[in-house]
Amino acid sequence: MAKIQQTFVCQSCGAVYNRWRGRCEACNGWNTIVEEVPGGGPQSGPAATRPSRARGRVFPLEGLTGEAKEAPRIASGIAELDRVTGGGFVRGSVILLGGDPGIGKSTLLMQASAAMAAKGERVAYISGEEAVGQVRLRAERLGLASHPVELAAETNVEDIVETLSQGRPPALAIIDSIQTMWTETVESAPGTVTQVRSSAQALIRFAKTTGTAVILVGHVTKDGQIAGPRVVEHMVDAVASFEGDQGHHFRILRAVKNRFGPTDEIGVFEMTDGGLAEVPNPSALFLASRDHAAPGTAVFAGMEGTRPLLVEIQALVAPSALGMPRRAVVGWDPNRLSMVLAVLEAHGGIRLGTHDVYLNVAGGLRISEPAADLAVAAALVSSLSGAVLPHESVYFGEIGLSGAIRPVAQATARLKEAQKLGFAKALTPEARGETGERALSTEALRHIADLVSGIAAGAPRRAGSDRGRGRYAEDD
């Protein structure tokens, strides 16, 4: 009898070793390596026990367009969800959805299932964490109990595939969650790397052969990354992240990977008593509680995909009693903040080395584009000097290391969104080669020193607002 080879797999990254180790060399994780009995996977077993295979067929590319009768996409009935997926679910696609516990993943998928079932599509919701009665209670709380959604509580992948294969193939199948699934072809506990990978392979094969769109719900780690092997993210067609702070009622659906659509679109939802409500105009929602008379706040005109989005940047610059001042950032890149602070000191004539700096993007939104540099700089200078920025102005532009303010893409769309929300002026980089009329009056800035001098000279001040604050550095 052949000796069974021992296999040790890291439960964090999926690295395979031939002996146990305390630390994984691939991800540097401690005590994450577990012994697993090697299974043959989907192709295991002697050849006599496997079903016979027909010869593969090839199809001409030019004939596919004329023969297709079904729509390539299935609308979910939720506009914000369709925006992120690229117009709806592609038949036969597999989507991996991740998010923090309690953020609203199951609520969103239940609402999408009910909306599709109401249009006559067959939809199946498979829960591996809750009983059928618990899922039905959630549907009753959302007012969706009357919709013909098929529910099941099962964790065995073979039973799930066999059940879904009976009758008309479902248009959408939701697996909540992939970490609870297990397959008979692998001898290891549910949630391990081998089980997650093998279960995902079986469900992906079912989706491709039947044309069913499958959504796999994934747990996340403390760092916000989807738990399990990274290879699963490469196996699926799209990876979406459901973000949001539980202290806020906003929820952001963001596509991290999408083979059939853009990855820079976001869907904005609001958590209400009746479930998740779509937010067609997120700019007005993010600016609803803005304090016009407070220094240190600036409105940034940003872009998320094809959608312009206006958010409030809040900054607080206060004298520090520490030898190394604090730099705290929420919703923006800390390295980008360090660069803006360095440019302000080197080219703006401002000394921030003895001050604590706190930066926050209001509403729980996370911004990644460099066009927010100008708004961040304006908020920092406003907080340091105590000058209140004009409440009818918006800011956008990228700041270079030389202090030059560089133009950004889609300036016209940003200006139109600002004008629609009642703003009258925009401080932007100098236009280069742009055609067409500006949506509202603009002030072109070429250097960071122009921004600093403009805030110091023209912005209104509150009485006593500069008391105890830092000062501009004296010109040499």
Secondary structure by P-SEA (a helix, b strand, c coil): ccbbbbbbbcccccccccccccccccccccccbbbbcccccccccccccccccccbbbbbccccccccccccccccccaaaaaaacccccccbbbbbbbcccccaaaaaaaaaaaaaaabbbbbbbbccccaaaaaaaaaaacccccbbbbbbbccaaaaaaaaaccccccbbbbcccccccccccccccccaaaaaaaaaaaaaaaaaccbbbbbbbbbcccccccccccccccccbbbbbcccccccbbbbbbcccccccccbbbbbbbccccccccccaaaaaacccccccccbbbbbcccccbbbbbbbbbbbbbbcccbbbbbbccccaaaaaaaaaaaaaccccccccbbbbbbbccccccccccaaaaaaaaaaaaaacccccccbbbbbbbccccbbbbbcaaaaaaaaaaaacccccccccccccccccccbbbbbccaaaaaaaaacccccccccccccccccccc
